[in-house]
Every structure is written in C-alpha cells, then in structure tokens.
C-alpha cells in the first residue's frame, strides 16, 4: 500500500476538527458548571431544610416548591458525575451512562413542568381566588397527585434515554477503523524493511462516549428527531405558554389593585418570566436549528459554530436551577426569615457542640419543634409570591 492511498483514505474519513469547541466545553465543565453545581446545591438544600424543619407544606405552591428543589438538587448532583464520567471514558460502563443521563433528563423535565404548575397555582390563587379557595385550602392531595403526574411524565419522556443511550466507541474512532489499522500496520512494516522516506503514524487513544446508539438507521432517524423535538415542545414551549397565560392574567389582576405591594408583586412576576425566557430560549433555539439541519451535510466551520452555540446556551439553561430558590422561595419575606433562623440555629448548635460535645437528639427535636410551632403560628399563610 503506497502513501498516496493512505493520504486519500485519511482525507476521506477524517472528521471536522473539534478542538475549538471542545476547549470551550472543557472550560465550562471545570469552572462554570462547578459554580452552578455548588450554588444550586446550597440554594436548593436550604429550601429543603426550610420545609423539613421550619415551614410545613400548607399550600399547593409549597408542595410544588419542595418538588422543584428536589428536582434541581438531583440535577446538580448528577451533572458533575456526568462530567467526571466523560473525562474518564465512562469507565463504569453502560449502566452508569444510562442511569446518569436518564436522571439528568428526568429532573430537567420535572423541574420545568413544576414551574408551570406554580404559575397555574398563582393564577388560581389570585385571578380565580373566590372559585379556587375551597379547592386549594381543603386538602393538599391534589398537589401531591399533580406532582406525581409530573414526575411520571418526566420518566416517560426520559425512557428513550434509558433505552438507547450506551457507552461505545464512536464510528470515527481510530479503534473502529479496521482499514486504518491495516494502513498503519502496512506503513510500519515498510518502515521496518528500511524505507527512509516514511514516518511512523501516531498512536491514537481509544475514546468512549455515552450517546445515542441504534441498530437500525430508521430508528436512529426517528429518535434523533423525536427526542429533541419533544424536549423543545414539552420542555420549553408548553411551560412557556402556561406561564405566559397565567402570569399575564395575574399581572392584569394586580394592576387593577391600587396598592404598592401589588405593583411590587407585578415586578416579581415579570422577573420570573423574563429570567425563564432568558435562560431557556437561547438553548431551545439552538436545539431547534440542530434538529432542522441534523441530516444535512455542513461545512466544518458551520458545524463548529452550531456545537459551540449548543454548549454555551446549555450552560445558560443550567444556570436556572441556581436562580429558582431566589425567584420562587427566598424572594418572599417569610422564606428569608426562615433562612435567617437556619443560620442562627446552625451557629447556636455549633457553639453548643464545641462547648459541651454532647447534644441529645431529644433536645434537638424539642428545640426544632418549638421553633416550628412558633413559626407556624406566625406564618400560617406564607407562600412564595405572597401578595
């Protein structure tokens, strides 16, 4: 085999250079995503601790907020595990690939759909206050049932990830190119025989990925179109339509009330909607462009620009899980008071532990229950967006 055939073969199968956007991806993984995971974990943990020890779930919004915090905290726990696995060629195998990516998908869907549920609950509480008072105050069974339906829908929408995601060597990996191996072996054999004008080819490392893997081309075409389309439709467009309708009605209702607190609440509502759009719209636009051009040949610079846009906008969408506690929980006075009490109690308990080195569990439970009873007496109707 001569050099001209080797050059032709390599030129034919060599994919686009991916070093540019991969460097950006590596930077985001190490720095930006680490900050997002830390802030998201701390903020959502505080929300869960607040509901666990200081504030009971007394309304539908409380139940939704608790479930949003659970979804976000599972998301920020799964994300660094996925990044670590990517850096280590998914060494734990296909099961970790399916599990981590599946959990990631479930929490992505459930978190966004629960935000739509919160907007619907705010619509019922403010716009349809008289009609929905009995429904919202009589029992919390409806809210738990709705949350169960949301989690089930998220699992259902994530089934393709559990089924078709696998750990494998990509088709353009050198370990999969048997013809390339033959070229390499022949080239090295010629070197051994004393050919001075040929150099040895570099040894290329095997690389594993966790991504879609299909046995049939028809299935691949259908799923690679259906799954991202569903993500755009159900994971963005549907919640956006629900939030736009509900919050627009809330704003119109509040504007009719001549009250400073009402107008302050309007700004809160508008902030919630604008932040949701700013975080999720760019990624879904980039994802939609990728769907449209998925099966068309693209120039290398066009391909790299699209990959770079997807990477950057996805990181922006990740940022929303850090902002949810601020937008939906701690923006209210009652939640800020609970947060202040968490810090005070943690400081007091720390001082007691350092001083005495002994603290009985019964004393701690009695302290927290007394604190909870005082808080519940003072804040019976506390919810986020308290108007």
Secondary structure, 3 states (H helix, E strand, C coil): CCHHHHHHHHHHHCCCCCHHHHHHHHHHHHHHHHHHHHHHHHHHHHHHHHHHHHCCCCCHHHHHHHHHHHHHHHHHHHHHHHHHHHHCCCCCCHHHHHHHHHHHHHHHHHHHHHHHHHHHHHHHHHCCHHHHHHHHHHCCHHHHHHHHHHHHHHHHHCHHHHHHEEEEECCCCHHHCHHHHHHHHHHHHHHHCCCCCCCCCCCCCCCEEEEECCCCHHHHHHHHHHHHHHHHHHHHHHHHHHHHHHHHHHHHHHHCCCCHHHHHHHHHHHHHHHHHHHHHHHHHHHHHHHHHCCCCCCCHHHHHHHHHHHHHHHHHHHCHHHHHHHHHHCCCHHHHHHHHHHHHHHHHHHHHHHHHCCCCHHHHHHHHHHHHHHHHHHCCCCCCCCC
